[in-house]
Amino acid sequence: MRAVVAQALSLQTQIMALLALLGQGEEAAESACEHPDDERMNMRTMGAGEHWRCRLCGHEYREPGPG
């Protein structure tokens, strides 16, 4: 059961990333992970937009940086 849930969450993350690349559902991409904010591992670098990964489901959100 855990493997099925992990696979479903992985598919969801991939679909949301694809939609974000296509310019669709950027808001949906950020809200795809509903885990608490304190479970988000900050991966942001200097000069870049918001970037984090959920420790629980692996969802990764990356906001385009300036430029």
C-alpha positions in Angstrom: 0.0 0.0 0.0 2.8 2.4 0.8 4.4 1.8 -2.6 1.1 2.6 -4.3 0.7 5.8 -2.3 4.3 6.8 -3.0 3.9 6.2 -6.7 0.6 8.2 -6.8 2.3 11.1 -5.1 5.2 10.9 -7.5 2.9 11.0 -10.5 1.1 14.0 -9.0 4.4 15.8 -8.6 5.4 15.1 -12.2 2.0 16.2 -13.6 2.1 19.5 -11.5 5.7 20.2 -12.7 4.6 19.6 -16.3 1.7 21.9 -16.0 3.9 24.6 -14.4 6.3 24.3 -17.4 3.4 24.8 -19.8 2.4 27.9 -17.9 -0.8 26.2 -16.6 -1.6 25.8 -12.9 1.4 27.6 -11.3 -0.8 28.1 -8.3 -1.8 24.5 -8.3 1.9 23.4 -8.5 2.6 25.3 -5.3 -0.4 23.9 -3.5 0.1 20.3 -4.7 1.7 19.5 -1.3 -0.6 20.0 1.6 1.8 19.0 4.3 2.8 21.6 7.0 5.3 24.3 6.0 7.8 23.0 8.6 8.2 19.8 6.5 9.5 21.9 3.6 13.2 21.7 3.1 14.4 25.1 1.8 16.5 24.7 -1.3 16.6 28.3 -2.4 19.8 29.8 -3.5 20.9 33.4 -3.6 19.2 35.4 -6.3 16.8 32.6 -7.2 13.0 32.3 -6.6 11.4 30.2 -4.0 12.5 26.6 -4.1 11.6 23.8 -1.6 11.0 20.1 -1.3 8.6 18.4 1.0 10.3 15.9 3.3 7.1 13.7 3.5 6.0 13.4 -0.1 8.9 14.6 -2.1 7.0 17.3 -3.9 9.4 19.9 -5.2 8.3 23.5 -5.9 10.5 25.9 -7.8 9.6 29.5 -8.6 11.4 31.2 -11.5 14.0 33.6 -10.4 14.4 37.2 -11.7 15.9 37.6 -15.1 
